[in-house]
Amino acid sequence: MTRLNLVTKIYRTLTRIAGPLVFIQRVRDVAYGEIVEITGPDGVARLGQVLEIDKQLAVVQVFAGTDGLDLARTRATFTGAVARLGVSLSMLGRVLNGLGTPIDGGPPIMPDTRLDVNGLPINPAVRTHPSEFIQTGLSAIDGLNTLTRGQKLPIFSGAGLPANQLAAQIAAQALVLSAGEQDGRAEARVTPAPSHAGAPAPFAVVFAAIGITHREASFFSDQFRAGGAMDRTVMFINRAEDPTIERLLTPRAALAAAEYLAFTHDRHVLVILTDMTNYCEALREVAAAREEVPGRRGYPGYMYSDLASLYERAGRIRDKAGSVTQMIILTMPDDDITHPIPDLTGYITEGQIVLSRDLHRKGIYPPIDVLPSLSRMMNAAIGAGKTRADHRALADQLYAFYAQARDLRRLTAIIGEAALSNDDRRILAFADRFERAFIGQGLANRPVQETLSLAWDLLSEMPADVLKRIPQELIARYHRARSVT
C-alpha cells in the first residue's frame, strides 16, 4: 500500500489506546479514511487509517497493531492521502500481503498507477447485466448452479469441510469459454467436445486469503503452482498472526487489483475471497474496541452495508470488455445458515453454493448440496433460445429426481426399504449414482459438455415416461440412444 506525499500534520495529543485503535484529540482538517503514520518511542513508523471523526477527536486504526506505543512519546502524522494500491500487470504471478506488499521474495512492484483501495462505485446507468458462462470444471456448479461473468456467488461452508481445497480447484480450473464453445453446448450432449476448443478469452484470478494459517497459505501457493495457474493469478495473503486491521484491507486491496485488470486491461477477472467469516470477526473486534452498540450476535449494525461495499464491486460495465466476478467463501458458525454472516451475504449476492457435511462423511468431493444451492444468474449464463431451454430442462429434471430421493430417504428411515415400490427404489438408486458420479467428481476438471453428457447418462437409466420436465424432442433425440434394458 502506498501514500501520496502531501502536506502533513503532526500531533502528539494521543489520549487513549484501545486494542488496534488510537484516539487523538484537538485535530483539525482531518478526513475519514486518511492515512496516518504512527511513530512510537522506538522511532519506527507504522501506518494507520482514520476510522472516525467526532468534532476534534480522531479515531485511527493502526495496521501493525499498537504494541510498544505510549501516550506521551507517540506522534501521529496525518498525510492527507487515502489508502492506495500500486498496480500493474507485473502483479500477475506474485504473492502479496494484505496491504499489497510482495512477500514472495521477488522485487517490488513498479506501479503503472495507484488506486484507492475502496474503489469507485459503478454508475448504475453504465452497469451491464451479468451474462456469459464461466466454466469452473465442477459439474454441480456448471450444470446446476452456473457461474455467470459479473456475478457474485458465495460458497457456504462449515468447519472442517474442504472449502479451501474447493477454492484452489476453482481458481486453477476456471475459464471463460470462447463464443464457439458456448454455442456448441447444445450439440455436445452426446459426444463431449474438447475442453479448450478455440482461443479462450483473457482471464485472470485474484485470490484473497483472509486470516489463514501458514499451512493454508503454503497449500494455496503449492496448488496454484502445481495447476499451472500461478502466471494468471495475483495472491493476497493475510495470515492469522497478522494484525486484525489488515484483514479489513485485504479484500479491498484485492478488489482494487481486480478492477484494474478488468477495466484497464480488459481481463475477465475471477475474485475468490476466503474466508469472509474471519473478515467479519475482525469487523466485530474493531467495533468492540470503538465501544459501539452491538447488533445481532455482537456484530456491528453496519455489517450489511460494509459487506455490500465489497460484494457490489463485482460486475460489468457497458463498452468495457473486462468484468469482475466474485466467489465468496465463508464458514458458517455451527453450520447455521441463519447466522448473520451467511444471512446478510445471501441477501446481497445472487445465490449460494452450500457444502454438505453428510456428503463429506460419505467421502464425496466436492460435497456440494445442490438442493439448497442456487444461482440466480444461471439463465443469463447458459445461453439463449434453445440452448438455454435445453440446459435448464436438464437441470430441472436432475433437481426433481434428487429432491424426490431425499424425501424417500427420510421416509425409508421410518417405514423401512421393504415398504417402497419399484419406482421408489429406482429413484433412490438414481440419487446414489447422482451423488457418486455427477457431484462426486473428485479433482477432475470436467468441461461443461462432459457434464451435460453425464447428466443424460444418468437420466437415460430412468424410463422415458417419468422425464416430466424435459421436452419430448430431447427425449426422443437422446434418451433412446442411451436407454438401459
C-alpha positions in Angstrom: 0.0 0.0 0.0 1.3 3.5 -0.9 0.5 7.0 0.0 0.9 10.4 -1.6 3.5 12.9 -0.4 1.1 15.8 0.6 1.2 18.4 3.3 1.4 16.6 6.6 0.1 17.5 10.1 1.8 16.1 13.2 0.1 15.7 16.5 1.3 14.5 20.0 -2.2 14.6 21.5 -2.9 10.9 21.9 -5.4 10.4 24.8 -6.1 6.7 24.7 -5.0 3.4 23.1 -7.6 0.6 22.9 -6.6 -2.6 21.0 -5.7 -1.6 17.4 -7.1 1.9 17.9 -5.5 5.2 19.0 -7.6 8.3 19.9 -6.1 11.7 19.0 -7.6 14.9 20.3 -7.6 18.5 19.0 -7.2 17.6 15.4 -8.2 19.9 12.5 -8.9 19.4 8.8 -8.7 15.6 9.1 -10.7 13.4 6.7 -12.3 10.0 7.1 -10.1 7.3 5.6 -7.0 9.5 5.7 -3.7 7.6 6.1 -1.8 8.3 9.3 1.8 7.5 10.2 2.1 6.5 13.9 5.6 6.8 15.2 6.3 5.2 18.6 9.2 5.7 21.1 11.4 3.3 19.0 11.2 5.7 16.1 9.6 3.1 13.8 6.6 4.4 11.8 3.6 2.2 11.3 0.6 3.1 9.0 -2.9 3.6 10.2 -6.2 5.0 8.8 -8.7 7.4 10.2 -11.8 5.4 11.2 -13.9 8.0 12.7 -14.0 11.8 13.2 -16.0 13.4 16.1 -15.5 17.1 16.2 -11.8 17.4 17.2 -11.4 13.7 18.1 -9.9 11.3 15.5 -10.0 7.5 15.9 -7.2 5.8 14.0 -6.9 2.1 13.3 -3.2 1.0 13.3 -2.5 -1.7 10.7 0.5 -3.2 12.5 -1.0 -3.1 16.0 -0.3 -0.8 18.9 2.2 -2.8 20.9 5.0 -0.6 22.1 3.1 2.7 21.8 2.5 5.1 24.7 0.6 8.3 25.1 3.5 10.6 25.9 6.1 9.7 23.3 4.0 8.7 20.3 3.3 11.1 17.5 0.7 10.9 14.7 1.4 12.3 11.2 -1.7 12.9 9.1 -0.6 12.6 5.4 -3.7 14.0 3.7 -3.8 10.8 1.4 -6.1 7.8 1.3 -5.0 4.2 1.2 -3.9 3.4 -2.3 -2.5 0.3 -4.0 0.2 0.4 -6.6 -1.0 -1.8 -9.5 0.4 -3.0 -12.8 0.3 -6.2 -15.0 3.5 -7.3 -13.2 1.3 -8.2 -10.3 0.2 -11.4 -12.1 2.1 -14.4 -10.7 3.0 -12.6 -7.4 2.2 -13.2 -3.8 1.4 -10.1 -1.7 0.4 -9.5 1.9 -2.9 -8.0 2.8 -1.6 -4.5 2.2 -0.3 -5.3 -1.3 3.4 -5.6 -0.4 5.3 -8.5 -2.1 6.1 -11.4 0.3 7.3 -13.9 -2.3 10.9 -12.8 -2.3 10.6 -11.1 -5.6 11.3 -7.4 -6.5 8.9 -4.6 -5.6 6.1 -4.0 -8.0 6.7 -1.0 -10.2 3.2 0.5 -10.4 1.6 1.9 -13.5 -0.9 3.8 -11.3 -2.1 3.9 -7.7 -5.7 3.2 -7.0 -7.9 3.9 -4.0 -8.4 0.5 -2.3 -12.1 1.5 -1.6 -12.7 1.6 -5.4 -15.3 3.7 -7.1 -19.0 2.8 -7.3 -20.1 1.6 -10.7 -22.6 4.0 -12.1 -25.9 2.1 -12.4 -26.5 3.8 -15.8 -23.5 2.0 -17.3 -23.6 -1.2 -15.3 -24.4 -4.2 -17.6 -26.4 -7.2 -16.5 -24.2 -10.3 -15.7 -24.1 -12.7 -18.6 -21.8 -15.3 -20.3 -20.7 -18.6 -18.9 -17.6 -19.2 -16.6 -16.6 -22.8 -16.6 -15.4 -24.0 -13.2 -14.9 -27.6 -14.2 -17.3 -28.7 -11.4 -20.5 -30.4 -12.6 -22.5 -29.4 -9.6 -21.8 -25.7 -10.4 -21.6 -25.7 -14.2 -24.6 -28.0 -14.7 -26.9 -26.9 -11.9 -25.7 -23.6 -10.4 -23.9 -21.9 -13.2 -21.4 -19.1 -12.5 -22.0 -16.0 -14.7 -19.5 -13.4 -15.7 -20.0 -10.4 -13.5 -21.9 -12.3 -10.8 -21.2 -12.6 -7.1 -21.8 -16.2 -5.9 -20.8 -17.2 -2.3 -19.9 -20.7 -1.1 -21.3 -21.5 2.4 -19.1 -24.0 4.1 -18.8 -25.5 7.6 -15.8 -26.1 9.9 -13.8 -29.0 8.7 -15.3 -29.1 5.2 -12.9 -28.8 2.2 -13.8 -25.2 1.3 -10.1 -24.2 0.8 -9.4 -27.2 -1.5 -12.5 -26.2 -3.5 -11.4 -22.6 -3.7 -8.0 -23.6 -5.0 -9.5 -26.0 -7.6 -11.9 -23.4 -8.9 -9.1 -20.8 -9.2 -6.9 -23.3 -11.1 -9.7 -24.6 -13.4 -11.9 -21.6 -14.1 -12.0 -20.1 -17.6 -14.3 -18.1 -19.8 -15.3 -20.1 -22.9 -15.0 -18.8 -26.4 -18.2 -18.0 -28.2 -17.8 -21.2 -30.3 -17.6 -23.3 -27.2 -20.7 -21.7 -25.7 -22.7 -22.1 -28.8 -21.6 -25.7 -29.2 -23.1 -26.8 -25.9 -26.5 -27.7 -27.3 -24.9 -30.2 -29.8 -22.4 -31.5 -27.3 -24.8 -33.5 -25.2 -23.9 -36.9 -26.7 -20.2 -36.5 -27.7 -18.2 -34.3 -25.3 -16.3 -31.6 -27.2 -12.7 -30.7 -26.4 -12.4 -28.6 -23.3 -10.3 -25.9 -25.0 -11.7 -25.6 -28.5 -10.9 -22.1 -29.8 -8.9 -19.4 -28.1 -10.1 -18.6 -24.6 -10.8 -15.1 -23.6 -8.1 -13.3 -21.5 -8.7 -14.4 -17.9 -7.2 -13.7 -14.5 -7.7 -14.8 -10.9 -7.3 -12.5 -7.9 -7.2 -14.7 -4.8 -7.5 -13.1 -1.3 -7.0 -15.3 1.7 -8.1 -13.6 5.0 -6.9 -14.8 8.4 -5.4 -18.1 7.2 -2.6 -20.2 8.8 0.9 -20.7 7.5 -0.1 -24.2 6.4 -3.1 -23.0 4.5 -1.0 -20.3 2.8 1.5 -22.9 1.7 -1.3 -25.1 0.4 -2.8 -22.4 -1.8 0.6 -21.4 -3.2 1.5 -25.0 -4.0 -1.9 -25.7 -5.5 -1.7 -22.8 -7.9 1.8 -23.5 -9.0 1.1 -27.2 -9.5 -2.0 -26.4 -11.5 -0.1 -24.0 -13.8 -2.5 -21.1 -12.9 0.0 -19.0 -11.0 1.1 -16.9 -14.0 -2.5 -15.6 -14.3 -3.1 -15.2 -10.6 -2.5 -12.4 -8.0 -2.5 -13.7 -4.4 -3.2 -11.5 -1.4 -2.3 -13.5 1.8 -3.4 -12.2 5.3 -2.2 -14.7 7.9 -3.8 -15.4 11.2 -1.0 -13.8 13.1 -1.1 -10.6 11.0 -2.8 -7.5 12.6 -6.5 -7.7 12.8 -6.9 -4.4 11.0 -5.1 -5.8 7.9 -8.0 -8.2 7.5 -10.2 -5.3 6.7 -8.0 -4.0 4.0 -7.1 -7.4 2.3 -10.4 -7.8 0.3 -10.4 -4.1 -0.6 -6.8 -4.3 -1.9 -7.6 -7.4 -3.9 -10.7 -5.9 -5.4 -8.7 -2.8 -6.4 -6.3 -5.0 -8.3 -9.2 -6.9 -9.9 -10.8 -3.7 -11.1 -7.5 -2.5 -12.6 -7.1 -5.8 -14.5 -10.7 -5.9 -15.6 -11.4 -2.3 -16.6 -8.0 -1.1 -17.7 -6.7 -4.3 -19.3 -10.0 -5.9 -20.4 -9.4 -9.1 -18.4 -12.2 -11.4 -17.2 -11.3 -11.5 -13.5 -12.5 -14.1 -11.0 -12.0 -12.8 -7.4 -12.0 -15.5 -4.7 -12.4 -14.2 -1.1 -11.8 -16.7 1.7 -12.7 -16.8 4.5 -15.1 -13.9 4.9 -16.0 -15.1 8.4 -12.6 -14.0 9.5 -13.2 -10.6 7.9 -16.5 -10.2 9.9 -14.8 -11.3 13.1 -12.2 -8.6 12.6 -15.0 -6.1 11.9 -16.7 -7.1 15.2 -13.4 -6.8 17.1 -12.8 -3.3 15.9 -16.4 -2.3 16.6 -15.9 -3.6 20.2 -12.7 -1.5 20.6 -14.7 1.5 19.5 -17.4 0.7 22.1 -20.1 0.7 19.5 -23.6 -0.6 20.3 -23.6 -4.2 19.0 -26.1 -5.7 16.6 -27.1 -9.3 16.1 -24.7 -11.7 17.9 -22.3 -8.8 18.7 -21.6 -7.9 15.1 -21.9 -4.2 14.2 -25.2 -2.9 12.9 -23.5 -1.6 9.7 -22.1 -5.0 8.8 -24.7 -5.3 6.0 -23.6 -2.1 4.3 -19.9 -2.9 4.9 -20.2 -6.3 3.2 -22.2 -4.7 0.4 -19.4 -2.2 -0.2 -17.2 -5.3 -1.1 -19.7 -7.5 -2.9 -21.1 -4.8 -5.1 -17.7 -4.2 -6.6 -18.5 -7.2 -8.9 -20.0 -6.5 -12.2 -19.6 -5.5 -15.8 -19.5 -2.0 -17.4 -21.0 -1.1 -20.8 -18.4 -0.7 -23.5 -15.8 -2.4 -21.3 -14.7 -5.9 -22.3 -13.5 -6.9 -18.8 -15.5 -7.9 -15.8 -15.2 -8.7 -12.1 -16.8 -11.9 -10.9 -16.7 -12.9 -7.2 -16.8 -16.2 -5.4 -17.0 -15.6 -1.7 -16.2 -18.4 0.7 -17.4 -18.2 4.3 -17.6 -20.7 7.2 -21.0 -20.8 8.8 -20.5 -20.9 12.6 -22.1 -24.1 13.9 -23.3 -24.9 10.3 -26.0 -22.3 10.9 -27.2 -20.8 7.6 -29.3 -18.2 9.5 -26.2 -16.8 11.2 -25.7 -13.1 10.4 -22.7 -13.6 8.2 -24.3 -16.1 5.7 -27.7 -14.4 6.2 -26.5 -11.0 5.1 -24.3 -12.4 2.4 -27.2 -14.2 0.9 -29.3 -11.0 0.8 -26.5 -9.1 -1.1 -25.3 -11.8 -3.5 -27.1 -13.7 -6.3 -27.5 -17.1 -4.8 -25.2 -19.5 -2.9 -23.4 -22.8 -3.1 -23.8 -24.9 0.1 -21.4 -27.6 1.2 -22.9 -30.7 2.9 -21.4 -32.4 5.9 -23.4 -35.6 5.1 -21.8 -35.8 1.6 -18.4 -35.1 3.1 -18.9 -38.0 5.6 -19.7 -40.3 2.6 -16.3 -39.4 1.0 -17.9 -37.4 -1.8 -15.9 -34.5 -3.1 -16.8 -31.8 -3.8 -19.5 -32.1 -1.1 -21.9 -29.6 -2.8 -25.5 -29.9 -1.6 -27.4 -29.0 -4.8 -30.8 -28.6 -3.2 -30.2 -25.5 -1.0 -27.7 -24.2 -3.6 -28.9 -21.6 -6.1 -27.5 -19.4 -8.9 -30.0 -16.6 -9.7 -27.9 -15.6 -12.8 -27.9 -19.1 -14.2 -30.3 -18.4 -17.1 -28.1 -15.5 -18.2 -25.1 -17.8 -18.3 -26.5 -20.8 -20.2 -27.1 -19.1 -23.5 -30.3 -18.1 -25.2 -33.2 -19.7 -27.0 -32.9 -23.5 -27.5 -29.5 -23.8 -25.7 -31.0 -22.2 -22.6 -34.2 -24.2 -22.7 -32.3 -27.5 -23.1 -29.8 -26.8 -20.3 -32.5 -25.5 -18.0 -34.8 -28.5 -18.6 -31.9 -31.0 -17.9 -31.0 -29.2 -14.6 -34.7 -29.1 -13.5 -35.1 -32.8 -14.1 -32.0 -33.7 -12.1 -33.2 -31.4 -9.3 -36.7 -33.0 -9.3 -35.4 -36.6 -9.1 -32.8 -35.8 -6.4 -35.3 -33.9 -4.3 -37.7 -36.8 -4.5 -35.0 -39.2 -3.5 -34.1 -37.1 -0.5 -37.7 -37.3 0.7 -37.7 -41.1 0.1 -34.6 -41.5 2.2 -36.3 -39.8 5.2 -39.4 -42.0 4.6 -37.2 -45.1 4.4 -35.7 -44.3 7.8 -39.2 -44.5 9.3 -41.0 -47.4 7.4 -38.1 -49.4 6.0 -37.0 -50.0 2.4 -39.2 -53.1 2.1 -42.3 -50.9 2.0 -41.1 -49.0 -1.0 -42.3 -49.5 -4.6 -40.1 -50.4 -7.5 -40.3 -46.8 -8.8 -39.2 -45.6 -5.4 -36.2 -47.9 -5.4 -35.3 -46.7 -8.9 -35.3 -43.1 -7.7 -33.1 -44.0 -4.7 -30.7 -45.8 -7.0 -30.6 -42.7 -9.2 -29.7 -40.5 -6.2 -26.8 -42.7 -5.2 -25.4 -42.6 -8.8 -26.0 -38.9 -9.0 -24.0 -38.2 -5.8 -21.2 -40.6 -6.7 -20.8 -39.9 -10.4 -22.2 -36.3 -11.0 -21.4 -34.5 -7.8 -18.5 -36.6 -6.6 -16.1 -36.0 -9.4 -13.0 -35.6 -7.2 -10.3 -33.4 -8.6 -11.2 -34.0 -12.2 -11.7 -30.9 -14.5 -14.9 -31.6 -16.5 -15.7 -29.5 -19.5 -19.4 -28.4 -19.4 -20.1 -30.6 -22.5 -19.0 -33.6 -20.4 -21.1 -32.5 -17.5 -24.2 -32.4 -19.7 -23.4 -35.7 -21.4 -23.1 -37.3 -18.0 -26.5 -35.9 -17.0 -28.0 -37.7 -20.0 -26.2 -40.9 -19.0 -27.9 -40.7 -15.6 -31.4 -39.8 -16.9 -31.3 -42.4 -19.6 -31.3 -45.1 -16.9 -34.8 -43.9 -16.0 -37.9 -44.7 -18.0 -38.7 -42.0 -20.6 -42.2 -41.6 -19.4 -41.1 -40.2 -16.0 -39.0 -37.4 -17.5 -41.7 -34.8 -17.0 -39.5 -31.7 -17.2 -37.7 -32.4 -20.5 -39.2 -31.7 -23.9 -40.3 -34.7 -25.9 -38.0 -33.8 -28.8 -34.9 -34.0 -26.5 -36.1 -37.3 -25.0 -36.6 -38.8 -28.5 -33.2 -37.5 -29.6 -31.0 -38.6 -26.7 -32.9 -40.9 -24.3 -33.5 -43.8 -26.7 -29.9 -43.9 -27.8 -28.8 -44.4 -24.2 -31.7 -46.4 -22.8 -30.8 -49.2 -20.4 -32.7 -52.5 -20.8 
